[in-house]
């Protein structure tokens, strides 16, 4: 009798384990995510070179833009995200790294840093109000708007400000084409920043 009871208990336990395992297998799986860096093209050095140092801050932005989501605005003011697609980091951080690369490539400044703890002569700060795809005439267009401020770090004064707005159509509606359009828009923004600060 004892052996039979033991076998019964073991059988129920094994059945319970199988049910738990089976239960785990039917849980919804998380959607696979493809992560993208911001595409960038190297820039040529400029004729103008300033013997000062520059700190580049990550732009401020609202919660949606200050995330790793790739945003799309299909109609009106509605904001959606590309499912299964993410940036490798928050968008403002990726854009800051693009700016740092541009200033390093062009050698406009004597030194460039993204570390706020280091002492520099000037700081590039700003607000990123648009960094998304908008559909215009059924075509995806990357829209980037950045309000830049050049700050004198010695006395914390604003030296100059400038708004930059760029519209870069994507080659088609595919995600890789959209990501490439983000890269092209960021390249153009970086080049315009270099020209602005070279004056």
C-alpha positions as CSV (number, residue, x, y, z in Angstrom):
1,X,0.0,0.0,0.0
2,X,2.8,2.4,0.9
3,X,4.6,1.7,-2.4
4,X,1.3,2.3,-4.3
5,X,0.7,5.6,-2.5
6,X,4.3,6.7,-3.1
7,X,3.9,5.9,-6.8
8,X,0.6,7.9,-6.9
9,X,2.2,10.9,-5.3
10,X,5.2,10.8,-7.6
11,X,2.9,10.5,-10.6
12,X,0.8,13.5,-9.6
13,X,4.0,15.5,-8.9
14,X,5.4,14.6,-12.4
15,X,2.1,15.5,-14.0
16,X,2.1,18.8,-12.2
17,X,5.6,19.6,-13.4
18,X,4.6,18.8,-17.0
19,X,1.6,21.1,-16.7
20,X,3.8,23.9,-15.4
21,X,6.3,23.4,-18.2
22,X,3.5,23.3,-20.7
23,X,2.1,26.4,-19.2
24,X,5.4,28.2,-19.6
25,X,5.6,27.3,-23.2
26,X,2.3,29.1,-24.0
27,X,3.2,32.4,-22.5
28,X,3.4,35.3,-25.1
29,X,6.9,35.7,-26.4
30,X,8.5,39.2,-26.4
31,X,8.7,40.7,-29.8
32,X,12.3,40.5,-31.3
33,X,13.9,43.9,-31.5
34,X,16.3,45.1,-34.2
35,X,18.6,47.8,-32.9
36,X,20.0,50.5,-35.1
37,X,22.9,53.0,-34.7
38,X,22.5,56.4,-36.4
39,X,24.2,56.1,-39.8
40,X,26.9,58.7,-40.2
41,X,29.2,59.9,-43.0
42,X,32.7,61.2,-42.2
43,X,33.3,64.9,-42.9
44,X,36.3,66.7,-44.3
45,X,38.4,69.1,-42.1
46,X,37.5,72.7,-42.4
47,X,39.8,75.6,-43.3
48,X,38.7,77.4,-40.1
49,X,40.2,76.1,-36.9
50,X,39.4,77.7,-33.5
51,X,41.9,77.4,-30.6
52,X,39.1,76.7,-28.1
53,X,37.5,73.6,-26.6
54,X,33.9,72.6,-26.9
55,X,31.6,70.5,-24.7
56,X,28.7,68.9,-26.6
57,X,25.7,68.1,-24.5
58,X,23.0,65.6,-25.4
59,X,20.0,67.7,-26.5
60,X,17.0,68.0,-24.2
61,X,13.8,66.5,-25.5
62,X,10.3,65.3,-24.5
63,X,9.8,61.8,-23.2
64,X,9.0,60.2,-26.5
65,X,12.0,61.6,-28.3
66,X,14.3,61.1,-25.3
67,X,14.0,57.3,-25.8
68,X,15.2,54.5,-28.0
69,X,12.0,54.4,-30.0
70,X,11.9,55.1,-33.7
71,X,8.9,57.4,-34.0
72,X,6.5,57.9,-36.9
73,X,3.7,60.5,-37.3
74,X,1.4,59.0,-39.9
75,X,-1.3,61.7,-39.7
76,X,-2.1,64.8,-37.8
77,X,-0.6,64.9,-34.3
78,X,-0.7,61.1,-33.7
79,X,2.6,59.5,-32.8
80,X,3.3,55.8,-33.2
81,X,6.5,53.7,-33.0
82,X,8.0,51.3,-35.5
83,X,7.3,47.8,-33.9
84,X,10.3,45.6,-33.5
85,X,12.7,48.5,-34.1
86,X,14.8,50.5,-31.7
87,X,17.7,52.8,-31.6
88,X,20.9,51.5,-30.0
89,X,20.6,54.3,-27.4
90,X,18.2,57.2,-26.7
91,X,17.9,59.4,-29.8
92,X,19.5,62.6,-28.2
93,X,22.5,60.6,-27.1
94,X,23.0,59.2,-30.6
95,X,22.7,62.7,-32.1
96,X,25.2,64.1,-29.6
97,X,27.7,61.4,-30.6
98,X,27.1,62.4,-34.3
99,X,27.9,66.0,-33.4
100,X,31.0,65.0,-31.6
101,X,32.1,62.9,-34.6
102,X,31.5,65.8,-37.0
103,X,33.5,68.3,-34.9
104,X,36.3,65.8,-34.5
105,X,36.3,65.1,-38.2
106,X,36.4,68.8,-39.2
107,X,38.9,69.8,-36.5
108,X,36.9,73.0,-36.1
109,X,37.8,73.1,-32.4
110,X,41.0,72.4,-30.6
111,X,39.3,69.8,-28.4
112,X,35.8,68.3,-28.3
113,X,34.3,66.4,-25.4
114,X,30.9,64.9,-24.4
115,X,32.0,64.7,-20.7
116,X,30.5,67.5,-18.7
117,X,33.0,67.1,-15.9
118,X,35.9,68.3,-18.2
119,X,36.6,72.0,-18.4
120,X,36.0,73.5,-21.8
121,X,35.7,77.1,-23.2
122,X,32.3,76.6,-24.8
123,X,29.3,74.3,-24.7
124,X,26.8,73.3,-27.4
125,X,23.4,72.7,-25.9
126,X,19.9,72.7,-27.3
127,X,16.4,71.3,-27.5
128,X,15.4,68.5,-29.9
129,X,11.7,69.1,-30.7
130,X,11.4,66.8,-33.7
131,X,13.1,63.6,-34.5
132,X,10.5,61.5,-36.3
133,X,9.1,60.3,-39.6
134,X,6.2,62.3,-41.0
135,X,4.2,61.1,-44.0
136,X,3.9,63.8,-46.6
137,X,2.0,63.0,-49.8
138,X,2.1,59.3,-48.7
139,X,5.9,59.5,-48.6
140,X,7.9,59.0,-45.3
141,X,10.0,62.1,-44.5
142,X,12.4,62.3,-41.6
143,X,11.9,65.7,-39.8
144,X,14.5,67.0,-37.4
145,X,14.3,70.3,-35.5
146,X,17.0,71.4,-33.2
147,X,17.2,74.7,-31.3
148,X,20.9,75.2,-30.6
149,X,22.7,77.3,-28.1
150,X,26.3,78.1,-27.9
151,X,27.2,78.8,-24.2
152,X,30.3,80.5,-22.9
153,X,31.2,78.2,-20.0
154,X,33.5,80.8,-18.4
155,X,30.6,83.1,-17.5
156,X,27.6,80.9,-18.4
157,X,26.4,83.4,-21.0
158,X,24.6,82.5,-24.2
159,X,26.8,83.5,-27.1
160,X,24.3,82.8,-29.9
161,X,21.3,80.7,-30.8
162,X,20.0,79.1,-34.0
163,X,17.1,76.9,-35.0
164,X,17.8,74.1,-37.5
165,X,15.0,72.3,-39.4
166,X,15.6,69.5,-41.8
167,X,13.3,67.4,-44.0
168,X,14.9,64.3,-45.5
169,X,12.7,62.0,-47.7
170,X,13.2,58.2,-47.3
171,X,13.9,56.2,-50.5
172,X,10.9,54.0,-49.7
173,X,8.7,52.9,-46.7
174,X,11.0,50.1,-45.5
175,X,12.7,50.4,-42.1
176,X,16.2,50.4,-43.5
177,X,15.4,53.2,-45.9
178,X,13.9,55.2,-43.0
179,X,17.0,54.6,-40.8
180,X,19.2,55.7,-43.7
181,X,17.1,58.9,-44.0
182,X,17.6,59.6,-40.3
183,X,21.4,59.3,-40.9
184,X,21.3,61.7,-43.9
185,X,19.3,64.3,-41.9
186,X,21.7,64.0,-39.0
187,X,24.7,64.5,-41.4
188,X,23.1,67.6,-42.8
189,X,22.4,69.0,-39.3
190,X,25.9,68.3,-38.3
191,X,27.3,70.1,-41.4
192,X,25.1,73.1,-40.7
193,X,26.2,73.2,-37.1
194,X,29.8,73.2,-38.2
195,X,29.2,76.1,-40.7
196,X,27.2,78.0,-38.0
197,X,30.0,77.7,-35.4
198,X,32.8,78.4,-37.9
199,X,31.6,81.9,-38.5
